[in-house]
Amino acid sequence: MRIIVTGGGTGGHIYPALAIADKFKEMDSETEVLYVGNVDGIENEVVPKAGYEFKMVTTRWFDKVNPVEFVKTGWAVSKGVRESKKIIREFKPDVVVGTGGYACVPMLIAGHLMKIRTYIHEQNAYPGLANRTLERQVDNIFLGFDAAAQFFKHPKKHVYAGNPVRKSFFTTTKREAREKLGIPQDDFVVFTFGGSLGARKINEVAFELMEIFNGHKGVSMIIGTGKWMDKDAQKMLEERNVDVQDNIRIKGYIENMDLHLLACDLVICRSGALSVAETTVCGKAAIFVPYPYATGNHQYYNAKAVADKGGALVIEEKDLVIEDVVQEVLSLKNNPDKLEAMSKASRESAPVKALDIIYNKINENYLEDISKKK
């Protein structure tokens, strides 16, 4: 099979696409994969490192309010569709799979126009505009959350799958992850991050905890400041004038997220769909701070799905008091039974079969198409 995967802008769109690509390669090593993204997204750095051929097409964000910006977007997408058609003619894919973000729009439109099987995976409880717009043009929509179905108009196309997570999250133990990262096996480990781009509020919480745990024996902290927030975080750190000890690690971008999540005991992060899926697959207790400006407040509902089962605490940013978060962390550190109960509930919320569901449906349609051609 020949597959184009497309999507980007943030890790929340890129890593599910890579997980899908990896699954098809795992099931058939002769599968050929091409990743198509946009030059402005981090996919142009992440995808080549993952070992996949990468091509870029022109596209642009949606702005329905400003007429001038809307026209610019229309022009960019039209150009991107022409570029996508050229890529399709050259690569000759059997299917095109999009995972959201404006980066996938031209390729999915081109695939539909050229009568290629097209699919969308929607990670969030409230779908993004790009995926809602593309619904009519795809064969199936894979849903990360059941709740997303109400925002689409063609229920016969819906397949509930959950959110796909890369295989590496399932094949490494906590002990192995700590060995690879050089973290003491008996430490209480807190991991904070604000997504691939970063979040100031998460960093503020992280640095408050850092001052408490800095040099504290038996505790380790990993702080992922985020690519866009790295300089801001460095300034915040300088203002605190803290001599950071070896038990504190501060990183601008977390590349091996699987190892860091597997190694920790407690996660403090936003609740984008990918972060929630990866956290629960690793069975980690979490404090989720949803991004307050997410479309439809979808991050809140992503987090609530885990919290309702006992696997996480949800603190909306408008209600966040840093001192209260610190007290929650200290309470969990000093109450291992409660921490373990949350970890178990988190794991029970995990979408462990997402990749199988996605692969089986696409492969079923592919085999059906081959049969019709005979």
Sequence and secondary structure as in RCSB ss.txt:
>XXXX:A:sequence
MRIIVTGGGTGGHIYPALAIADKFKEMDSETEVLYVGNVDGIENEVVPKAGYEFKMVTTRWFDKVNPVEFVKTGW
AVSKGVRESKKIIREFKPDVVVGTGGYACVPMLIAGHLMKIRTYIHEQNAYPGLANRTLERQVDNIFLGFDAAAQ
FFKHPKKHVYAGNPVRKSFFTTTKREAREKLGIPQDDFVVFTFGGSLGARKINEVAFELMEIFNGHKGVSMIIGT
GKWMDKDAQKMLEERNVDVQDNIRIKGYIENMDLHLLACDLVICRSGALSVAETTVCGKAAIFVPYPYATGNHQY
YNAKAVADKGGALVIEEKDLVIEDVVQEVLSLKNNPDKLEAMSKASRESAPVKALDIIYNKINENYLEDISKKK
>XXXX:A:secstr
 EEEEE  SSHHHHHHHHHHHHHHHHH TT EEEEEE TTSTHHHHHHHTT EEEE       SS HHHHHHHHH
HHHHHHHHHHHHHHHH  SEEEE SSGGGHHHHHHHHHTT EEEEEE SSS  HHHHHHGGG SEEEESSGGGGG
G S GGGEEE      THHHH  HHHHHHHHT  TT EEEEEE TTT  HHHHHHHHHHHHHHTT TTEEEEEE 
 TTTHHHHHHHHHHHT    TTEEEES  S HHHHHHH SEEEE   HHHHHHHHHTT EEEE   TTSGGGHHH
HHHHHHHTTTSEEE  GGG  HHHHHHHHHHHHT HHHHHHHHHHHHHT  TTHHHHHHHHHHHHHHHHHHHH 
